[in-house]
Amino acid sequence: MTMLSGKTILVTGGTGSFGQKFIKKVLKQDVNKVIVFSRDELKQYEMAQEFTDPRMRFFIGDVRDKERLYRAFDGVDIVIHAAALKHVGACEYNPFEAIKTNIHGAQNIVEAAIDRNVEKVIALSTDKAASPVNLYGATKLASDKLFVAANSYVGEKKTMFSVVRYGNVVGSRGSVVPFFKKVKETGRLPITDERMTRFWITLDQGVQFVLDNLERMHGGEIFVPKIPSMKVTDLAKAIGPECEIDIIGIRPGEKLHEAMIMEDDARHTKEFDSYYVIQPEFPWWSDEFTAEGKELEDGFKYTSDTNEYWLTVEQLRELVEEM
């Protein structure tokens, strides 16, 4: 992470699970300043009690407010965009709000970053953005498109934009793991559908993947890690082996299986040992950037049910106990 030396880094949504883990890691480096940009003054206050490093700054603001972003981005070298409305049910019930934050907010980030001469922007995406069936996924797909296209929008400016897409971050706020741990005391665990599968990534792995791609990015890529899948029934067995399972039915906007690369994207995707790169379809894009990558077979897709790498009940139990 020598590229971070002397840099000023801003994290939108910086009080969240990802932001806090990311900032802890970054503060171990010789960075100039780390700025948390978020809406909740209470969360910022609580975070400031723990993060007492003199390089820390806390900036109250909303990604919907372009003027506030212009002020916050002054002198910033790197932006990690983690702010979003991400709960599927809440986005379905509050669609206009999801669009304002996840799409209009993305546009504001792009314009402020270009005009303030930010060097690099990485936006966090989700597996729900690939072939979306709910509004959250649709807004994140639109956001991904905005950040990729922004590289053709910069003109003569130096700013580069890339996207990191991965699955559910296990153990983060709102994830199923803390929920299962809480309700297992009742002796019953609710599951929407016993066929359901999900990708698995830890918070630490997600943070490291973002840092790795700050080094790799040339602007326009969507980076996708190779991560394991799990059966939700296996996760239930790992957390509450003595519990009865209640099948409660799939919820609105929920998929049986998640996807990160679909067939159409696979045609311009390169495979590496531990990740994939969905390449932008720019006339100026050069395959030299991904020359070491392997072309994917026609019809390839990367979904949680067709994954080659699966976690067993025992592996899940070990991982959950480490959290």
Contacts in CASP RR format, 6 or more apart in sequence:
PFRMAT RR
TARGET T0000
AUTHOR 0000-0000-0000
METHOD contacts of the structure
MODEL  1
MTMLSGKTILVTGGTGSFGQKFIKKVLKQDVNKVIVFSRDELKQYEMAQE
FTDPRMRFFIGDVRDKERLYRAFDGVDIVIHAAALKHVGACEYNPFEAIK
TNIHGAQNIVEAAIDRNVEKVIALSTDKAASPVNLYGATKLASDKLFVAA
NSYVGEKKTMFSVVRYGNVVGSRGSVVPFFKKVKETGRLPITDERMTRFW
ITLDQGVQFVLDNLERMHGGEIFVPKIPSMKVTDLAKAIGPECEIDIIGI
RPGEKLHEAMIMEDDARHTKEFDSYYVIQPEFPWWSDEFTAEGKELEDGF
KYTSDTNEYWLTVEQLRELVEEM
1 26 0 8 1.000
1 29 0 8 1.000
1 211 0 8 1.000
1 215 0 8 1.000
3 214 0 8 1.000
3 215 0 8 1.000
4 26 0 8 1.000
4 29 0 8 1.000
4 30 0 8 1.000
4 31 0 8 1.000
4 78 0 8 1.000
4 214 0 8 1.000
5 29 0 8 1.000
5 30 0 8 1.000
5 31 0 8 1.000
6 30 0 8 1.000
6 31 0 8 1.000
6 32 0 8 1.000
7 31 0 8 1.000
7 32 0 8 1.000
7 77 0 8 1.000
7 78 0 8 1.000
7 119 0 8 1.000
8 31 0 8 1.000
8 32 0 8 1.000
8 33 0 8 1.000
8 34 0 8 1.000
8 35 0 8 1.000
8 75 0 8 1.000
8 76 0 8 1.000
8 77 0 8 1.000
8 78 0 8 1.000
9 26 0 8 1.000
9 31 0 8 1.000
9 33 0 8 1.000
9 34 0 8 1.000
9 35 0 8 1.000
9 76 0 8 1.000
9 77 0 8 1.000
9 78 0 8 1.000
9 79 0 8 1.000
9 80 0 8 1.000
10 34 0 8 1.000
10 35 0 8 1.000
10 37 0 8 1.000
10 59 0 8 1.000
10 72 0 8 1.000
10 73 0 8 1.000
10 76 0 8 1.000
10 78 0 8 1.000
10 79 0 8 1.000
10 80 0 8 1.000
11 19 0 8 1.000
11 22 0 8 1.000
11 23 0 8 1.000
11 34 0 8 1.000
11 35 0 8 1.000
11 36 0 8 1.000
11 37 0 8 1.000
11 79 0 8 1.000
11 80 0 8 1.000
11 82 0 8 1.000
12 37 0 8 1.000
12 38 0 8 1.000
12 63 0 8 1.000
12 79 0 8 1.000
12 80 0 8 1.000
12 81 0 8 1.000
12 82 0 8 1.000
12 83 0 8 1.000
12 109 0 8 1.000
13 19 0 8 1.000
13 36 0 8 1.000
13 37 0 8 1.000
13 38 0 8 1.000
13 82 0 8 1.000
13 83 0 8 1.000
14 20 0 8 1.000
14 22 0 8 1.000
14 23 0 8 1.000
14 36 0 8 1.000
14 37 0 8 1.000
14 38 0 8 1.000
14 47 0 8 1.000
14 82 0 8 1.000
14 83 0 8 1.000
15 36 0 8 1.000
15 38 0 8 1.000
15 40 0 8 1.000
15 43 0 8 1.000
15 44 0 8 1.000
15 46 0 8 1.000
15 47 0 8 1.000
16 38 0 8 1.000
16 43 0 8 1.000
16 82 0 8 1.000
16 173 0 8 1.000
17 169 0 8 1.000
17 171 0 8 1.000
17 172 0 8 1.000
17 173 0 8 1.000
17 203 0 8 1.000
18 82 0 8 1.000
18 124 0 8 1.000
18 169 0 8 1.000
18 172 0 8 1.000
18 203 0 8 1.000
18 206 0 8 1.000
18 207 0 8 1.000
19 36 0 8 1.000
19 80 0 8 1.000
19 82 0 8 1.000
19 207 0 8 1.000
20 47 0 8 1.000
20 51 0 8 1.000
21 203 0 8 1.000
21 204 0 8 1.000
21 207 0 8 1.000
22 80 0 8 1.000
22 82 0 8 1.000
22 207 0 8 1.000
22 210 0 8 1.000
22 211 0 8 1.000
23 34 0 8 1.000
23 36 0 8 1.000
23 51 0 8 1.000
23 56 0 8 1.000
24 51 0 8 1.000
25 207 0 8 1.000
25 208 0 8 1.000
25 211 0 8 1.000
26 34 0 8 1.000
26 211 0 8 1.000
27 34 0 8 1.000
27 51 0 8 1.000
27 53 0 8 1.000
27 55 0 8 1.000
27 56 0 8 1.000
31 55 0 8 1.000
32 55 0 8 1.000
33 55 0 8 1.000
33 56 0 8 1.000
33 57 0 8 1.000
34 53 0 8 1.000
34 55 0 8 1.000
34 56 0 8 1.000
34 57 0 8 1.000
35 57 0 8 1.000
35 58 0 8 1.000
35 59 0 8 1.000
35 72 0 8 1.000
35 76 0 8 1.000
36 44 0 8 1.000
36 47 0 8 1.000
36 56 0 8 1.000
36 57 0 8 1.000
36 58 0 8 1.000
36 59 0 8 1.000
37 59 0 8 1.000
37 61 0 8 1.000
37 63 0 8 1.000
37 69 0 8 1.000
37 72 0 8 1.000
37 83 0 8 1.000
38 44 0 8 1.000
38 59 0 8 1.000
38 60 0 8 1.000
38 61 0 8 1.000
38 83 0 8 1.000
39 60 0 8 1.000
39 61 0 8 1.000
39 62 0 8 1.000
41 60 0 8 1.000
44 58 0 8 1.000
44 60 0 8 1.000
47 58 0 8 1.000
48 56 0 8 1.000
48 58 0 8 1.000
59 72 0 8 1.000
61 68 0 8 1.000
61 72 0 8 1.000
62 68 0 8 1.000
62 101 0 8 1.000
63 69 0 8 1.000
63 81 0 8 1.000
63 83 0 8 1.000
63 101 0 8 1.000
63 105 0 8 1.000
63 106 0 8 1.000
63 108 0 8 1.000
63 109 0 8 1.000
64 100 0 8 1.000
64 101 0 8 1.000
64 104 0 8 1.000
64 105 0 8 1.000
64 108 0 8 1.000
65 108 0 8 1.000
66 108 0 8 1.000
66 111 0 8 1.000
66 112 0 8 1.000
69 108 0 8 1.000
69 109 0 8 1.000
69 112 0 8 1.000
70 112 0 8 1.000
70 115 0 8 1.000
70 116 0 8 1.000
72 112 0 8 1.000
73 79 0 8 1.000
73 112 0 8 1.000
73 113 0 8 1.000
73 116 0 8 1.000
73 118 0 8 1.000
74 116 0 8 1.000
75 116 0 8 1.000
75 117 0 8 1.000
76 116 0 8 1.000
76 118 0 8 1.000
77 118 0 8 1.000
77 119 0 8 1.000
77 120 0 8 1.000
78 118 0 8 1.000
78 119 0 8 1.000
78 120 0 8 1.000
78 121 0 8 1.000
78 122 0 8 1.000
78 214 0 8 1.000
79 109 0 8 1.000
79 113 0 8 1.000
79 118 0 8 1.000
79 120 0 8 1.000
79 121 0 8 1.000
79 122 0 8 1.000
80 121 0 8 1.000
80 122 0 8 1.000
80 124 0 8 1.000
80 210 0 8 1.000
81 106 0 8 1.000
81 109 0 8 1.000
81 121 0 8 1.000
81 122 0 8 1.000
81 123 0 8 1.000
81 124 0 8 1.000
81 147 0 8 1.000
82 124 0 8 1.000
83 101 0 8 1.000
83 105 0 8 1.000
84 101 0 8 1.000
84 102 0 8 1.000
84 124 0 8 1.000
84 140 0 8 1.000
84 143 0 8 1.000
85 91 0 8 1.000
85 94 0 8 1.000
85 97 0 8 1.000
85 98 0 8 1.000
85 101 0 8 1.000
85 102 0 8 1.000
85 136 0 8 1.000
85 139 0 8 1.000
86 126 0 8 1.000
86 136 0 8 1.000
87 136 0 8 1.000
87 174 0 8 1.000
88 128 0 8 1.000
88 134 0 8 1.000
88 135 0 8 1.000
88 136 0 8 1.000
88 251 0 8 1.000
88 253 0 8 1.000
88 254 0 8 1.000
89 134 0 8 1.000
89 136 0 8 1.000
89 251 0 8 1.000
89 252 0 8 1.000
89 253 0 8 1.000
90 98 0 8 1.000
91 97 0 8 1.000
91 98 0 8 1.000
91 102 0 8 1.000
91 134 0 8 1.000
91 135 0 8 1.000
91 136 0 8 1.000
91 139 0 8 1.000
92 134 0 8 1.000
92 135 0 8 1.000
92 136 0 8 1.000
92 252 0 8 1.000
92 253 0 8 1.000
95 135 0 8 1.000
98 135 0 8 1.000
98 136 0 8 1.000
98 139 0 8 1.000
99 139 0 8 1.000
102 136 0 8 1.000
102 139 0 8 1.000
102 140 0 8 1.000
102 142 0 8 1.000
102 143 0 8 1.000
103 139 0 8 1.000
103 142 0 8 1.000
103 143 0 8 1.000
103 146 0 8 1.000
106 123 0 8 1.000
106 142 0 8 1.000
106 143 0 8 1.000
106 146 0 8 1.000
106 147 0 8 1.000
107 146 0 8 1.000
109 121 0 8 1.000
109 123 0 8 1.000
109 147 0 8 1.000
110 121 0 8 1.000
110 146 0 8 1.000
110 147 0 8 1.000
110 150 0 8 1.000
110 153 0 8 1.000
110 161 0 8 1.000
112 118 0 8 1.000
113 121 0 8 1.000
113 150 0 8 1.000
113 159 0 8 1.000
113 161 0 8 1.000
114 150 0 8 1.000
114 153 0 8 1.000
114 154 0 8 1.000
114 157 0 8 1.000
114 159 0 8 1.000
117 157 0 8 1.000
117 158 0 8 1.000
117 159 0 8 1.000
118 159 0 8 1.000
119 158 0 8 1.000
119 159 0 8 1.000
119 160 0 8 1.000
120 159 0 8 1.000
120 160 0 8 1.000
120 161 0 8 1.000
120 162 0 8 1.000
120 214 0 8 1.000
120 217 0 8 1.000
121 147 0 8 1.000
121 150 0 8 1.000
121 159 0 8 1.000
121 160 0 8 1.000
121 161 0 8 1.000
121 162 0 8 1.000
122 161 0 8 1.000
122 162 0 8 1.000
122 163 0 8 1.000
122 164 0 8 1.000
122 210 0 8 1.000
122 213 0 8 1.000
122 214 0 8 1.000
122 217 0 8 1.000
123 143 0 8 1.000
123 144 0 8 1.000
123 147 0 8 1.000
123 161 0 8 1.000
123 162 0 8 1.000
123 163 0 8 1.000
123 164 0 8 1.000
124 163 0 8 1.000
124 164 0 8 1.000
124 210 0 8 1.000
125 140 0 8 1.000
125 143 0 8 1.000
125 144 0 8 1.000
125 163 0 8 1.000
125 164 0 8 1.000
125 165 0 8 1.000
125 166 0 8 1.000
125 222 0 8 1.000
126 136 0 8 1.000
126 137 0 8 1.000
126 140 0 8 1.000
126 165 0 8 1.000
126 166 0 8 1.000
126 167 0 8 1.000
127 165 0 8 1.000
127 166 0 8 1.000
127 167 0 8 1.000
127 168 0 8 1.000
127 199 0 8 1.000
127 258 0 8 1.000
127 259 0 8 1.000
127 260 0 8 1.000
127 304 0 8 1.000
128 134 0 8 1.000
128 136 0 8 1.000
128 137 0 8 1.000
128 140 0 8 1.000
128 255 0 8 1.000
128 258 0 8 1.000
129 137 0 8 1.000
129 140 0 8 1.000
129 141 0 8 1.000
129 143 0 8 1.000
129 144 0 8 1.000
129 165 0 8 1.000
130 141 0 8 1.000
130 165 0 8 1.000
130 258 0 8 1.000
130 259 0 8 1.000
130 260 0 8 1.000
130 261 0 8 1.000
130 262 0 8 1.000
130 265 0 8 1.000
131 259 0 8 1.000
131 262 0 8 1.000
132 138 0 8 1.000
132 140 0 8 1.000
132 141 0 8 1.000
133 253 0 8 1.000
133 255 0 8 1.000
134 252 0 8 1.000
134 253 0 8 1.000
134 254 0 8 1.000
144 163 0 8 1.000
144 165 0 8 1.000
144 222 0 8 1.000
147 161 0 8 1.000
147 162 0 8 1.000
147 163 0 8 1.000
147 220 0 8 1.000
148 161 0 8 1.000
148 163 0 8 1.000
148 220 0 8 1.000
148 222 0 8 1.000
148 280 0 8 1.000
150 159 0 8 1.000
150 161 0 8 1.000
151 160 0 8 1.000
151 161 0 8 1.000
151 219 0 8 1.000
151 220 0 8 1.000
151 280 0 8 1.000
151 282 0 8 1.000
152 282 0 8 1.000
160 217 0 8 1.000
160 218 0 8 1.000
160 219 0 8 1.000
160 220 0 8 1.000
161 219 0 8 1.000
161 220 0 8 1.000
162 213 0 8 1.000
162 217 0 8 1.000
162 218 0 8 1.000
162 219 0 8 1.000
162 220 0 8 1.000
162 221 0 8 1.000
162 222 0 8 1.000
162 223 0 8 1.000
163 220 0 8 1.000
163 221 0 8 1.000
163 222 0 8 1.000
163 223 0 8 1.000
164 206 0 8 1.000
164 209 0 8 1.000
164 210 0 8 1.000
164 213 0 8 1.000
164 222 0 8 1.000
164 223 0 8 1.000
165 222 0 8 1.000
165 223 0 8 1.000
165 224 0 8 1.000
165 260 0 8 1.000
166 199 0 8 1.000
166 201 0 8 1.000
166 206 0 8 1.000
166 209 0 8 1.000
166 224 0 8 1.000
166 225 0 8 1.000
166 227 0 8 1.000
166 260 0 8 1.000
167 198 0 8 1.000
167 199 0 8 1.000
167 200 0 8 1.000
167 201 0 8 1.000
167 227 0 8 1.000
167 258 0 8 1.000
167 260 0 8 1.000
168 175 0 8 1.000
168 176 0 8 1.000
168 198 0 8 1.000
168 199 0 8 1.000
168 200 0 8 1.000
168 201 0 8 1.000
168 258 0 8 1.000
169 175 0 8 1.000
169 201 0 8 1.000
169 202 0 8 1.000
169 203 0 8 1.000
169 206 0 8 1.000
170 176 0 8 1.000
170 177 0 8 1.000
170 200 0 8 1.000
170 201 0 8 1.000
170 202 0 8 1.000
170 203 0 8 1.000
170 319 0 8 1.000
170 320 0 8 1.000
170 323 0 8 1.000
171 177 0 8 1.000
171 178 0 8 1.000
171 202 0 8 1.000
171 203 0 8 1.000
171 323 0 8 1.000
172 203 0 8 1.000
176 232 0 8 1.000
176 235 0 8 1.000
177 235 0 8 1.000
177 239 0 8 1.000
177 320 0 8 1.000
177 323 0 8 1.000
180 189 0 8 1.000
180 235 0 8 1.000
180 236 0 8 1.000
180 239 0 8 1.000
180 240 0 8 1.000
181 239 0 8 1.000
181 320 0 8 1.000
183 189 0 8 1.000
183 190 0 8 1.000
184 239 0 8 1.000
184 240 0 8 1.000
184 243 0 8 1.000
187 240 0 8 1.000
187 242 0 8 1.000
187 243 0 8 1.000
187 244 0 8 1.000
188 243 0 8 1.000
188 244 0 8 1.000
188 245 0 8 1.000
188 246 0 8 1.000
189 236 0 8 1.000
189 239 0 8 1.000
189 240 0 8 1.000
189 243 0 8 1.000
189 244 0 8 1.000
189 245 0 8 1.000
189 246 0 8 1.000
190 246 0 8 1.000
190 248 0 8 1.000
191 232 0 8 1.000
191 233 0 8 1.000
191 236 0 8 1.000
191 245 0 8 1.000
191 246 0 8 1.000
191 247 0 8 1.000
191 248 0 8 1.000
192 232 0 8 1.000
192 247 0 8 1.000
192 248 0 8 1.000
192 249 0 8 1.000
192 250 0 8 1.000
192 251 0 8 1.000
192 254 0 8 1.000
193 232 0 8 1.000
193 247 0 8 1.000
193 249 0 8 1.000
193 250 0 8 1.000
193 256 0 8 1.000
194 232 0 8 1.000
194 233 0 8 1.000
194 245 0 8 1.000
194 247 0 8 1.000
195 256 0 8 1.000
196 231 0 8 1.000
196 232 0 8 1.000
196 233 0 8 1.000
196 250 0 8 1.000
196 256 0 8 1.000
196 257 0 8 1.000
197 229 0 8 1.000
197 230 0 8 1.000
197 231 0 8 1.000
197 232 0 8 1.000
197 256 0 8 1.000
197 257 0 8 1.000
197 258 0 8 1.000
197 304 0 8 1.000
197 305 0 8 1.000
197 307 0 8 1.000
198 229 0 8 1.000
198 230 0 8 1.000
198 232 0 8 1.000
198 258 0 8 1.000
198 304 0 8 1.000
199 227 0 8 1.000
199 228 0 8 1.000
199 229 0 8 1.000
199 258 0 8 1.000
199 260 0 8 1.000
199 304 0 8 1.000
199 307 0 8 1.000
200 227 0 8 1.000
200 228 0 8 1.000
200 229 0 8 1.000
200 230 0 8 1.000
200 311 0 8 1.000
200 316 0 8 1.000
200 319 0 8 1.000
201 209 0 8 1.000
201 225 0 8 1.000
201 227 0 8 1.000
202 319 0 8 1.000
205 225 0 8 1.000
205 227 0 8 1.000
206 225 0 8 1.000
209 223 0 8 1.000
209 225 0 8 1.000
209 275 0 8 1.000
213 221 0 8 1.000
213 223 0 8 1.000
216 223 0 8 1.000
217 223 0 8 1.000
218 289 0 8 1.000
219 280 0 8 1.000
220 279 0 8 1.000
220 280 0 8 1.000
220 282 0 8 1.000
220 285 0 8 1.000
221 277 0 8 1.000
221 278 0 8 1.000
221 279 0 8 1.000
221 280 0 8 1.000
221 289 0 8 1.000
222 265 0 8 1.000
222 277 0 8 1.000
222 278 0 8 1.000
223 275 0 8 1.000
223 276 0 8 1.000
223 277 0 8 1.000
223 278 0 8 1.000
224 260 0 8 1.000
224 261 0 8 1.000
224 275 0 8 1.000
224 276 0 8 1.000
224 277 0 8 1.000
224 278 0 8 1.000
224 302 0 8 1.000
225 274 0 8 1.000
225 275 0 8 1.000
226 273 0 8 1.000
226 274 0 8 1.000
226 275 0 8 1.000
226 276 0 8 1.000
226 309 0 8 1.000
227 309 0 8 1.000
228 307 0 8 1.000
228 309 0 8 1.000
228 310 0 8 1.000
228 311 0 8 1.000
229 304 0 8 1.000
229 305 0 8 1.000
229 307 0 8 1.000
229 309 0 8 1.000
229 310 0 8 1.000
229 311 0 8 1.000
230 310 0 8 1.000
230 311 0 8 1.000
230 316 0 8 1.000
231 310 0 8 1.000
233 245 0 8 1.000
234 311 0 8 1.000
234 312 0 8 1.000
234 313 0 8 1.000
234 316 0 8 1.000
235 316 0 8 1.000
235 320 0 8 1.000
236 243 0 8 1.000
236 245 0 8 1.000
237 313 0 8 1.000
238 313 0 8 1.000
238 314 0 8 1.000
238 316 0 8 1.000
238 317 0 8 1.000
238 320 0 8 1.000
239 316 0 8 1.000
239 317 0 8 1.000
239 320 0 8 1.000
250 256 0 8 1.000
256 305 0 8 1.000
257 303 0 8 1.000
257 304 0 8 1.000
257 305 0 8 1.000
258 303 0 8 1.000
258 304 0 8 1.000
259 301 0 8 1.000
259 302 0 8 1.000
259 303 0 8 1.000
259 304 0 8 1.000
260 276 0 8 1.000
260 302 0 8 1.000
260 303 0 8 1.000
261 269 0 8 1.000
261 276 0 8 1.000
261 278 0 8 1.000
261 300 0 8 1.000
261 301 0 8 1.000
261 302 0 8 1.000
262 301 0 8 1.000
263 299 0 8 1.000
263 300 0 8 1.000
263 301 0 8 1.000
265 278 0 8 1.000
266 296 0 8 1.000
266 299 0 8 1.000
266 300 0 8 1.000
266 301 0 8 1.000
266 302 0 8 1.000
267 296 0 8 1.000
267 298 0 8 1.000
268 278 0 8 1.000
268 279 0 8 1.000
268 281 0 8 1.000
269 276 0 8 1.000
269 277 0 8 1.000
269 278 0 8 1.000
269 279 0 8 1.000
269 296 0 8 1.000
269 300 0 8 1.000
270 276 0 8 1.000
270 277 0 8 1.000
270 279 0 8 1.000
270 290 0 8 1.000
270 293 0 8 1.000
270 294 0 8 1.000
270 295 0 8 1.000
270 296 0 8 1.000
271 293 0 8 1.000
271 294 0 8 1.000
271 295 0 8 1.000
271 296 0 8 1.000
272 292 0 8 1.000
272 293 0 8 1.000
272 294 0 8 1.000
276 296 0 8 1.000
276 302 0 8 1.000
277 290 0 8 1.000
277 293 0 8 1.000
279 285 0 8 1.000
279 287 0 8 1.000
279 289 0 8 1.000
279 290 0 8 1.000
311 319 0 8 1.000
END
